[in-house]
Amino acid sequence: MQMDFHYYATYCAAVIAGYTHDESLQIAYSDQFTDCCSRTLLHKIKGPLNAATTQLQLELMDARTDPTGLHDITRIWASFHFLPGDLGAIKEKYCGKRYLNKYRLICNTNGELLKDTVELARGRGTQAAGIAMHVLSDTWAHRYFAGTPTLAINNVNYYFYELVPEGDNYKEVQIKFNHDPGSVDDPEKGIYTNSLYQGNENSIMNLGHGRAGHFPDYSYARYKYLPAWGGYREILKDNPSDYYHAFCQMTFALRCLRTDEEFETDVYDFDAVKPWENEIKNLLGKRRIDASADWKALGEKLSGCEIEDFDIDKYQNEYADADEETRDDTFLGRYIIAALAQKSMVTNRIFTSGNPIAGVSIDFEKSGFRGIKDFQKLAKENGRRHLHD
Amino acid sequence: MTRFGRILNVIAAIITIAFAVLLFYLDAIHGIKLILIVIQTTMSLRGLQAIAYYLSMGRHMVGGQNVLYRGMIFLDLGILAGTIFEHPAIYTLFYISLLHVFTGAVSVLRANESRKIGAPWKLKMAYGIANILLAAAVVISGITADRLRVVVWIYSIGIIYSSILRIITAFRKTGIVYIQ
């Protein structure tokens, strides 16, 4: 997904769920910031580098793909962008453990981890809610791809067709992929940029939907292809429908976080969204690269307030200038703690499922504090929460 | 990384360093031959590794046969490398200098990109320049000055450097604490 959904659509969902304009903006900001919070940015503001929620292209090119490097990549991408749908998934035909470990990281909607993600955000402020909404909506856009470098799961080949609406039917247009990172995707000609084919299983080119480029991120995309893991069975992906489900699920999740209602998977707040259903479906289906303007107009109609443009620098000075004691109470301070909590939770679930790809998780209650120092912030926050309780 | 993984990494790194030190004490011709054996073994192992990958993972994958073909080609190249065993110097020089130039150029380009976006870049730049200088040293000492021992030493330095990195990685804290 892109900024149009992560920022403006999230704002709309938050307003429908009953949040105020300012709270909705903060949730939307935190959602979009999850695509910006790289190690480079954290280095600039002197934040803990292990709170990174994304990796820039350049960082990815530099990333090591030895076991330690793979742990780091998987923690970031599986925790925030490709939440695994079923950590105990079984393949019909026999396959080895090594293959199964990768197969089980395939992102999908409505998994147990989604419930854990939303419930983890409860009581942790708008920043945690924004991160949870990012994770939730990406399960719809990124389903069928895994948040770890893997050729055997994430590869796609020439059999990749967009279903373009034509009258009452659809015409099939074969997608042409090029590898020029400087070129702009062209929906009219069906030309999109993707990552290079690399035969190495763990090559960074095989991370997530890199082999299908940005195409799965566009809300209008309806397509069919042969996923590498699918045993030559075609998969049909209908983004306009999936994105509408994502929006209604986000509205429900935010309502749960605002009230005491428990979040359940596969529940959508269709009723609350009903008055704007046609408008939303219409803007999701339009074939264009960026739908921000329409989402922004809808958001302003919903709240009656102006939505400011996303500004990546908005809270950076507040964090960078704060002293050590007050830093965790700034907007980005709270965002960073929420990000560390999400990464810690997802890594723990993957590790305890017997899957070593995201590395080791150490239970604080059993073993005390060990491991990466940056996570001491989590232990401190946990202490503060206990005191508060 | 598990404790067992860390121990394995450290043992592998120590063996590699011992091999590099051995290279320092060999005469040039024997050193070059030993390097060629390493290249030959690496390529053959890479081929075998790709074939094993096909059997364990690639066969479940759409288009996985490509991996099998690649494995067979690498295995072939590894065996081919053994046939040039009698005239190894020029091929080894060519291989080592290309390796350093390529690594250096990529590192310098990435350092430039990092500098533009405000990311740390100095270490990458230094690494890139050092690699290009090493490549130049290989060419000058091997071809111009005909001092093949320097080529062997440079190869050894490269091995020692990556082994040290491996040891550092093995001791790095990598666990994530989980707080319920």
Interface residues (C-beta under 8 A of the other chain):
Chain A: R39 T40 H43 K44 L56 L58 E59 M61 D62 R64 D66 P67 T68 H71 R75 K91 K93 C95 G96 R98 Y99 K102 L151 A152 I153 N155 N157 G199 E201 L226 P227 A228 W229 G230 G231 Y232 A341 K343 S344 M345 T347 N348 P356 G359 V360 S361 I362 D363 F364 E365 F369 R370 G371 I372 K373 F375 L378 A379 N382
Chain B: M1 T2 G5 A50 Y53 S56 M57 G58 H60 M61 V62 G63 G64 N66 V67 R70 R110 E113 S114 I117 G118 A119 P120 K124 T169 R172 K173 T174 G175 I176 V177 Y178 I179 Q180
